Amino acid sequence: MSHAHEHVSNTSRIWKVFTFLSFVTIVEVYLGIIKPDFLYLKNFLSMNLLNWIFIILTLVKAYGITWAFMHMEAEKSSLRWAVVATVIFLVLYLLFILLVEADYIYGIFKDSTIKWNF
């Protein structure tokens, strides 16, 4: 009896994705532990470079997980772009809110008599 579709093992692909995601996570943890001064003390758009690196690496991991485990590579280009464009829009929107609100709060506490209590 012949089957039209044989089961293909994805074990090597899973290990490649696991290795990639583990490497990115190890880099994030390493940077979080040592906090290099050239990244931690340097600001870009009201946030230090280390935080930008964490955001970028987290997005890379999210993309890798979506691409591999949600099988986006096998989908049509229009569906991939619908998912990716939505996520890009939401991430940019959340970053905008984060930067604007954090800068506002910093300005309030910096220029007033209210002291930092957190």
Secondary structure, 3 states (H helix, E strand, C coil): CCCCCCCCCCHHHHHHHHHHHHHHHHHHHHHHHHCCHHHHCCEECCEEHHHHHHHHHHHHHHHHHHHHHCCHHHCCHHHHHHHHHHHHHHHHHHHHHHHHHHHHHHHHHHHCCCCCCC
